[in-house]
Amino acid sequence: MSEPVTDEDRAIIARQLGRPPRALVAVAHRCPCGQPDVVQTSPRLEDGTPFPTLYYLTCPRATAAASRLESAGRMREWQDELATDPGLAADYQAAHEAYLAIRDASDVLPTRMTAGGMPDRVKCLHALAAHALAAGPGVNPIGDRAVEEMGEWWAAGPCAQSA
């Protein structure tokens, strides 16, 4: 699942983000092009500030694809479905618990919040897609939907040129 971060990965991630990555722990997923597209971060920033976003989407093309879904109203649609589909709500709650278990194995934060609005809201498709990519299919149902609808963001080749 997660891989150690190489110096080349760190440089690529910095180019993808347009800044040095913060609290970087691992490469949580690689794009089919071979470059990191999701990183795992520490539950705390370097200065000790809690940082509940465990998985972070770094590829600018994947980020743009998630943004297009948000602009198209998918968050609102899935939020409405979450409120009326008990099975989806239970699966989303399980995704939240899985996320917390991984985060808490590293450091228990004072908040039980997780990324993307879990377990009650659909707030950020970027975070939910990152979790789905890092965890693999079947863990985060909303994240899986986002990844599926994001399309093949990697089709044009690597988003960041290697050094």
DANORHU-V319062 format. One record per backbone hydrogen bond with DSSP energy under -1.0 kcal/mol. NH is the residue of the N-H (numbers start at 1). CO is the residue of the C=O. If there is no record, write none. Layout:
((NH & CO) (NH & CO))
//
This chain:
((3 & 27) (10 & 6) (11 & 7) (12 & 8) (13 & 9) (14 & 10) (15 & 11) (16 & 12) (17 & 13) (18 & 14) (19 & 14) (25 & 40) (26 & 40) (27 & 3) (28 & 38) (29 & 38) (31 & 35) (34 & 31) (37 & 29) (38 & 29) (39 & 56) (40 & 26) (41 & 54) (42 & 23) (45 & 49) (48 & 45) (51 & 43) (54 & 52) (56 & 39) (58 & 37) (63 & 59) (64 & 60) (65 & 61) (66 & 62) (67 & 63) (68 & 64) (69 & 65) (70 & 66) (71 & 67) (72 & 68) (73 & 70) (74 & 69) (77 & 73) (78 & 74) (79 & 75) (80 & 76) (81 & 77) (82 & 78) (83 & 79) (85 & 81) (89 & 85) (90 & 86) (91 & 87) (92 & 88) (93 & 89) (94 & 90) (95 & 91) (96 & 92) (97 & 93) (98 & 94) (99 & 95) (100 & 96) (101 & 97) (102 & 98) (103 & 99) (104 & 100) (105 & 101) (106 & 103) (107 & 103) (118 & 115) (121 & 117) (123 & 116) (128 & 124) (129 & 125) (130 & 126) (131 & 127) (132 & 128) (133 & 129) (134 & 130) (135 & 131) (136 & 132) (139 & 136) (144 & 140) (145 & 141) (146 & 142) (147 & 143) (148 & 144) (149 & 145) (150 & 146) (153 & 151) (155 & 152) (157 & 154))
//
